[in-house]
């Protein structure tokens, strides 16, 4: 059986294409809607607006430049969209086991009369960032302490470094490794909307001058220009507002997640390095390599012994069935009784043989066995000893039972030897 690759055994909700070279979120189909919203207006602009503006300038090169620039800028926006949605946003590889160095063993838990070691696992811990303590949380799904500014995306089911948000329009989480491309995509889409809106309005002005008419006649002459203007105006509220919001976040070195979650807490932003340095950090630093090799072969893990984790304050289960425990103790008591009988009988026989000398009658082992297997079994007296939880019973053989049984066995063997 061929070994699987990492992307084939991936535990997150991502979708992979091209043999694990491209990684998308689980809602990658929303990219089709985004592509339609970007490509459709640009095609409409090139066919019904830019094509008619080719001869409206003294230099024909300017007229053709409007058409070519719209196409090239549209391709640039699509490339940014592809880089945002098809790459690893900064996924932190999950662990197969909890970090053992964080286990704290506590043997003070007494369950069923037995001291059982329990595992106490801290949910948070503090680390130093820029000289200030920052509390990080433990992720139960990925079984790791999240790095600073890392959060678990419930949609992709991954912990993402410098998690900003999950964008359904690009079908991917926005994190450390694709935030730069996301901002460039949003800001470029804003510029493209302004570009299409401006030249559509300019074409309406050209029609008014040609026909010496009013705005209404020009709008009836080119309804596509009106549709494009309305569409770009509405889109500007979305992508333009998003661009302005992220400019503020970059200048203050925040993420969308941090801004919405900690805005009311008035926490000190330990990551703020000044406006200029914050912009340089986003746009002028090298994109860190991915921490995942999705095309690598899955390494078989060595099975490790499982450790039972017990809660800190266990409650005794008084309604449990004690019968299996009692029956086991009774069996042990009977075995101990038989062993003691066998040892007493063997000692008596040895003493009798030594007293008679070497010419005595031979010893009949079957009689000894019959004596051991007799039905005159002594009664076992049980004595319950309860632990602090009241669940453990220890059965012991009364000493007087063994004392009474020894003389009886001795007399039986002696009588049989005389016969």
C-alpha positions as CSV (number, residue, x, y, z in Angstrom):
1,X,0.0,0.0,0.0
2,X,1.4,3.3,-1.1
3,X,2.1,5.8,1.7
4,X,-0.2,8.8,1.8
5,X,1.0,12.4,1.5
6,X,0.3,15.1,4.0
7,X,-2.5,16.8,2.1
8,X,-4.3,13.4,1.6
9,X,-4.3,12.8,5.4
10,X,-4.9,16.4,6.3
11,X,-7.2,16.8,9.4
12,X,-8.4,20.3,8.6
13,X,-11.3,21.3,6.3
14,X,-9.1,22.6,3.5
15,X,-9.4,21.6,-0.1
16,X,-6.2,20.8,-2.1
17,X,-5.6,20.9,-5.9
18,X,-2.7,20.1,-8.2
19,X,-1.4,17.4,-5.9
20,X,-1.3,19.5,-2.8
21,X,0.4,22.5,-4.4
22,X,-2.7,24.7,-4.0
23,X,-4.7,24.9,-0.7
24,X,-8.1,26.6,-0.4
25,X,-10.6,26.9,2.3
26,X,-13.7,24.7,2.5
27,X,-15.8,27.5,0.9
28,X,-13.6,27.7,-2.2
29,X,-16.7,27.7,-4.4
30,X,-17.4,31.3,-3.4
31,X,-14.4,32.2,-5.5
32,X,-16.6,31.6,-8.6
33,X,-18.9,34.4,-7.4
34,X,-16.0,36.7,-6.7
35,X,-14.5,36.0,-10.2
36,X,-17.9,36.8,-11.8
37,X,-18.2,40.1,-9.9
38,X,-14.7,41.2,-11.0
39,X,-14.5,39.9,-14.6
40,X,-18.1,40.6,-15.6
41,X,-18.1,44.4,-15.2
42,X,-14.6,44.7,-16.8
43,X,-15.8,42.8,-19.9
44,X,-18.9,45.0,-20.0
45,X,-16.7,48.1,-19.7
46,X,-14.3,47.0,-22.5
47,X,-17.1,46.2,-25.0
48,X,-19.6,49.0,-24.4
49,X,-17.4,51.9,-23.1
50,X,-13.6,51.6,-23.7
51,X,-14.1,50.5,-27.3
52,X,-15.9,53.7,-28.2
53,X,-13.4,55.9,-26.5
54,X,-10.5,54.8,-28.8
55,X,-11.0,57.8,-31.2
56,X,-12.1,60.4,-28.7
57,X,-8.6,61.7,-28.1
58,X,-6.2,63.6,-30.4
59,X,-3.7,60.9,-29.9
60,X,-5.2,57.5,-30.7
61,X,-2.6,55.9,-28.4
62,X,-4.4,57.3,-25.4
63,X,-7.7,55.8,-26.5
64,X,-6.2,52.4,-26.9
65,X,-4.4,52.7,-23.6
66,X,-7.7,53.0,-21.7
67,X,-8.8,49.6,-23.1
68,X,-5.4,47.9,-22.5
69,X,-5.0,49.3,-19.0
70,X,-8.4,48.1,-17.9
71,X,-7.6,44.6,-19.1
72,X,-4.1,44.5,-17.5
73,X,-5.3,45.9,-14.2
74,X,-8.1,43.4,-14.1
75,X,-5.5,40.6,-14.6
76,X,-3.4,42.1,-11.8
77,X,-6.4,42.0,-9.4
78,X,-7.1,38.3,-10.3
79,X,-3.4,37.4,-9.6
80,X,-3.7,39.0,-6.2
81,X,-6.9,37.1,-5.6
82,X,-5.2,33.9,-6.6
83,X,-2.2,34.5,-4.3
84,X,-4.6,35.3,-1.4
85,X,-6.8,32.3,-1.7
86,X,-4.6,29.5,-2.9
87,X,-1.6,29.6,-0.5
88,X,-1.0,28.6,3.1
89,X,-2.2,31.5,5.2
90,X,0.1,30.5,8.1
91,X,-1.3,27.3,9.4
92,X,0.4,26.0,12.5
93,X,1.0,22.2,12.3
94,X,-1.1,20.3,14.8
95,X,0.5,17.9,17.3
96,X,-0.3,14.2,17.5
97,X,0.0,14.3,21.3
98,X,-0.3,17.0,24.0
99,X,3.0,18.6,25.0
100,X,4.3,16.3,27.7
101,X,6.6,18.9,29.2
102,X,3.4,20.8,30.4
103,X,1.9,17.8,32.2
104,X,1.7,18.1,36.0
105,X,1.3,14.8,37.8
106,X,-0.8,14.7,41.0
107,X,-1.0,11.4,42.9
108,X,-3.3,12.7,45.6
109,X,-6.5,11.4,43.8
110,X,-7.9,8.4,45.6
111,X,-10.4,6.4,43.6
112,X,-11.6,3.0,44.6
113,X,-9.2,2.8,47.5
114,X,-6.2,3.1,45.1
115,X,-3.8,6.1,44.6
116,X,-4.1,7.0,40.9
117,X,-1.9,9.7,39.3
118,X,-3.8,12.3,37.5
119,X,-2.7,14.8,34.9
120,X,-3.2,18.5,35.5
121,X,-2.8,20.5,32.3
122,X,-2.6,24.3,32.4
123,X,-5.0,25.9,29.9
124,X,-3.0,29.1,29.5
125,X,0.6,30.3,30.0
126,X,2.4,33.6,29.7
127,X,5.2,34.4,27.3
128,X,7.2,37.7,26.9
129,X,6.6,39.8,23.7
130,X,8.5,43.1,23.4
131,X,9.3,42.9,27.1
132,X,5.6,42.6,28.2
133,X,3.8,39.4,29.3
134,X,1.2,38.0,26.8
135,X,-1.1,35.1,27.7
136,X,-1.5,32.4,25.2
137,X,-4.1,29.7,25.2
138,X,-4.0,25.9,24.6
139,X,-5.9,24.6,21.6
140,X,-7.6,21.3,22.3
141,X,-8.1,20.5,18.6
142,X,-4.5,21.1,17.5
143,X,-3.0,20.1,20.9
144,X,-0.6,23.0,21.1
145,X,-0.1,26.3,22.8
146,X,-1.0,28.9,20.2
147,X,1.7,31.4,19.3
148,X,1.0,35.0,20.0
149,X,-1.7,36.5,17.7
150,X,-2.7,33.0,16.6
151,X,-6.3,31.8,16.7
152,X,-8.2,28.7,15.6
153,X,-10.4,29.2,12.6
154,X,-13.7,27.2,13.1
155,X,-14.3,27.1,9.4
156,X,-11.0,25.8,8.2
157,X,-10.4,23.9,11.5
158,X,-6.8,25.1,11.7
159,X,-4.7,27.4,14.0
160,X,-3.5,30.3,11.9
161,X,-0.6,32.6,12.8
162,X,-1.5,36.3,13.0
163,X,-5.1,35.4,12.3
164,X,-7.0,38.3,10.9
165,X,-10.3,36.8,9.8
166,X,-11.8,34.2,7.5
167,X,-12.9,35.9,4.2
168,X,-15.8,34.0,2.4
169,X,-15.2,36.1,-0.7
170,X,-11.7,34.7,-1.2
171,X,-12.6,31.3,0.4
172,X,-9.5,31.3,2.7
173,X,-8.3,32.5,6.1
174,X,-6.4,35.7,6.1
175,X,-3.2,35.3,8.2
176,X,0.5,35.9,8.4
177,X,1.4,34.6,4.9
178,X,-1.3,36.1,2.8
179,X,-2.4,39.3,4.6
180,X,-0.2,41.4,2.3
181,X,-1.8,40.0,-0.8
182,X,-5.3,40.4,0.7
183,X,-4.8,44.1,1.3
184,X,-3.3,44.6,-2.1
185,X,-6.3,42.8,-3.6
186,X,-8.8,44.9,-1.8
187,X,-7.1,48.2,-2.5
188,X,-6.5,47.2,-6.2
189,X,-10.2,46.3,-6.5
190,X,-11.0,49.8,-5.1
191,X,-8.8,51.4,-7.7
192,X,-10.4,49.3,-10.5
193,X,-13.9,50.4,-9.4
194,X,-12.8,54.1,-9.4
195,X,-11.2,53.6,-12.9
196,X,-14.4,52.0,-14.4
197,X,-16.7,54.5,-12.8
198,X,-14.6,57.5,-14.0
199,X,-14.4,56.5,-17.6
200,X,-18.1,55.4,-17.7
201,X,-19.0,58.9,-16.5
202,X,-16.6,60.4,-19.1
203,X,-18.3,58.4,-21.9
204,X,-21.7,59.8,-20.8
205,X,-20.2,63.3,-21.0
206,X,-18.9,62.5,-24.6
207,X,-22.3,61.4,-25.7
208,X,-23.9,64.6,-24.3
209,X,-21.4,66.7,-26.4
210,X,-22.0,64.6,-29.6
211,X,-25.8,64.8,-29.5
212,X,-26.1,68.1,-27.9
213,X,-28.6,66.6,-25.6
214,X,-29.2,66.2,-21.9
215,X,-28.0,63.7,-19.4
216,X,-31.1,61.6,-19.9
217,X,-30.6,61.2,-23.6
218,X,-27.0,60.2,-23.1
219,X,-28.0,57.7,-20.5
220,X,-30.5,56.2,-23.0
221,X,-27.8,56.0,-25.6
222,X,-25.5,54.0,-23.4
223,X,-27.4,52.1,-20.6
224,X,-24.3,50.0,-20.0
225,X,-22.4,53.1,-18.7
226,X,-25.2,53.7,-16.3
227,X,-25.2,50.2,-15.0
228,X,-21.4,50.2,-14.6
229,X,-21.6,53.5,-12.7
230,X,-24.2,52.2,-10.3
231,X,-22.4,48.9,-9.8
232,X,-19.0,50.6,-9.1
233,X,-20.6,53.1,-6.7
234,X,-22.1,50.3,-4.6
235,X,-18.9,48.3,-4.7
236,X,-16.8,51.3,-3.5
237,X,-18.7,51.3,-0.2
238,X,-17.6,47.7,0.3
239,X,-14.1,47.5,-1.0
240,X,-13.3,51.1,-0.4
241,X,-14.5,50.9,3.2
242,X,-12.6,47.7,3.7
243,X,-9.4,49.4,2.4
244,X,-9.7,52.3,4.7
245,X,-10.3,50.0,7.7
246,X,-7.3,47.9,7.0
247,X,-5.1,51.0,6.5
248,X,-6.1,51.9,10.1
249,X,-5.3,48.3,11.3
250,X,-1.9,48.3,9.6
251,X,-1.0,51.7,11.0
252,X,-1.8,50.6,14.5
253,X,-0.5,47.0,14.0
254,X,-3.8,45.3,14.8
255,X,-5.7,42.4,13.2
256,X,-9.5,42.4,12.6
257,X,-9.8,39.7,15.2
258,X,-7.9,41.7,17.8
259,X,-9.8,44.9,17.0
260,X,-13.2,43.5,17.4
261,X,-12.4,41.3,20.5
262,X,-10.2,43.6,22.5
263,X,-11.6,47.0,21.5
264,X,-13.7,47.3,24.7
265,X,-11.0,46.0,27.0
266,X,-8.6,49.0,26.6
267,X,-5.6,46.7,26.4
268,X,-2.2,47.9,25.6
269,X,-1.1,46.9,22.1
270,X,2.3,45.3,22.7
271,X,2.8,44.9,18.9
272,X,2.6,48.5,17.9
273,X,6.0,49.7,16.8
274,X,5.0,53.1,15.3
275,X,3.1,53.8,12.2
276,X,6.0,53.7,9.8
277,X,7.5,50.6,11.2
278,X,4.1,48.9,11.2
279,X,3.7,49.6,7.4
280,X,7.3,48.4,6.8
281,X,6.5,45.2,8.7
282,X,3.5,44.3,6.5
283,X,4.9,45.4,3.1
284,X,8.7,45.3,3.3
285,X,9.4,42.1,5.2
286,X,10.0,38.7,3.6
287,X,7.1,36.4,3.6
288,X,7.9,33.6,6.0
289,X,8.0,30.1,4.5
290,X,5.2,27.7,5.1
291,X,5.5,25.4,8.2
292,X,3.7,22.6,6.3
293,X,5.0,20.5,3.5
294,X,1.7,19.3,2.0
295,X,3.4,17.0,-0.6
296,X,5.6,15.2,1.9
297,X,4.9,11.6,2.8
298,X,3.1,11.0,6.1
299,X,5.5,9.6,8.7
300,X,4.2,6.7,10.7
301,X,4.0,7.5,14.3
302,X,5.2,5.2,17.0
303,X,2.3,4.1,19.2
304,X,2.7,5.6,22.6
305,X,1.1,4.3,25.8
306,X,-2.1,6.1,26.6
307,X,-2.3,7.9,29.9
308,X,-5.6,8.1,31.6
309,X,-6.4,11.7,32.4
310,X,-8.5,12.1,35.5
311,X,-10.4,15.2,36.5
312,X,-9.2,17.2,39.4
313,X,-12.2,16.6,41.7
314,X,-13.6,13.2,41.0
315,X,-16.8,12.1,42.6
316,X,-17.3,8.6,44.0
317,X,-19.6,6.4,42.2
318,X,-21.6,4.8,45.0
319,X,-24.1,3.3,42.7
320,X,-21.6,1.0,40.9
321,X,-21.8,-2.8,40.9
322,X,-19.5,-4.2,43.7
323,X,-20.2,-7.8,42.8
324,X,-17.2,-8.4,40.5
325,X,-14.8,-7.1,43.1
326,X,-16.3,-9.3,45.9
327,X,-16.3,-12.4,43.8
328,X,-12.7,-11.9,42.9
329,X,-11.7,-11.5,46.5
330,X,-13.6,-14.7,47.4
331,X,-11.7,-16.7,44.8
332,X,-8.4,-15.3,46.2
333,X,-9.5,-16.4,49.7
334,X,-10.3,-19.9,48.6
335,X,-7.0,-20.2,46.9
336,X,-5.1,-19.1,50.0
337,X,-7.0,-21.6,52.1
338,X,-6.1,-24.5,49.8
339,X,-2.5,-23.6,49.8
340,X,-2.4,-23.4,53.6
341,X,-4.1,-26.8,53.8
342,X,-1.6,-28.4,51.4
343,X,1.3,-27.1,53.4
344,X,0.0,-28.3,56.7
345,X,-0.7,-31.9,55.4
346,X,2.7,-32.2,53.8
347,X,4.4,-31.1,57.1
348,X,2.4,-33.7,59.1
349,X,3.2,-36.5,56.6
350,X,6.9,-35.7,56.6
351,X,7.0,-35.8,60.4
352,X,5.2,-39.1,60.5
353,X,7.6,-40.7,58.0
354,X,10.6,-39.6,59.9
355,X,9.2,-40.9,63.2
356,X,8.5,-44.4,61.7
357,X,11.9,-44.7,60.1
358,X,12.8,-46.0,56.7
359,X,10.8,-49.3,57.1
360,X,7.5,-47.7,57.5
361,X,4.6,-48.2,55.2
362,X,4.6,-46.2,52.0
363,X,2.8,-43.0,51.9
364,X,-0.5,-43.0,49.9
365,X,-0.7,-39.7,48.0
366,X,-4.2,-40.4,46.8
367,X,-5.4,-40.4,50.4
368,X,-3.8,-37.1,51.0
369,X,-5.4,-35.7,47.9
370,X,-8.8,-37.0,49.0
371,X,-8.3,-35.4,52.3
372,X,-7.5,-32.1,50.6
373,X,-10.5,-32.4,48.3
374,X,-13.0,-33.2,51.1
375,X,-16.2,-31.3,51.4
376,X,-15.4,-30.2,54.9
377,X,-14.3,-26.8,53.9
378,X,-14.0,-24.3,56.7
379,X,-16.1,-21.2,56.7
380,X,-14.4,-18.0,55.6
381,X,-15.0,-15.0,57.7
382,X,-14.8,-11.8,55.7
383,X,-13.8,-8.5,57.1
384,X,-14.5,-5.4,55.1
385,X,-12.0,-2.6,55.2
386,X,-13.3,0.5,53.6
387,X,-11.1,3.2,52.1
388,X,-11.7,6.9,52.2
389,X,-14.2,6.4,49.3
390,X,-15.9,3.4,50.8
391,X,-15.5,1.3,47.6
392,X,-12.7,-1.3,48.4
393,X,-13.3,-4.4,50.4
394,X,-10.3,-6.7,51.4
395,X,-11.1,-10.3,52.3
396,X,-8.8,-12.0,54.9
397,X,-8.8,-15.6,56.2
398,X,-9.4,-15.7,59.9
399,X,-6.5,-17.1,61.8
400,X,-8.6,-19.3,64.0
401,X,-10.0,-21.1,60.9
402,X,-6.6,-22.3,59.9
403,X,-5.8,-23.2,63.5
404,X,-9.0,-25.4,63.8
405,X,-8.3,-27.0,60.5
406,X,-4.8,-28.1,61.2
407,X,-5.5,-30.5,64.1
408,X,-8.4,-32.1,62.1
409,X,-6.1,-32.7,59.2
410,X,-3.4,-34.2,61.4
411,X,-5.8,-36.7,63.1
412,X,-7.1,-37.8,59.8
413,X,-3.7,-38.6,58.3
414,X,-2.5,-40.3,61.4
415,X,-5.5,-42.7,61.5
416,X,-5.1,-43.6,57.9
417,X,-1.4,-44.3,58.4
418,X,-2.0,-46.8,61.2
419,X,-4.4,-48.8,59.0
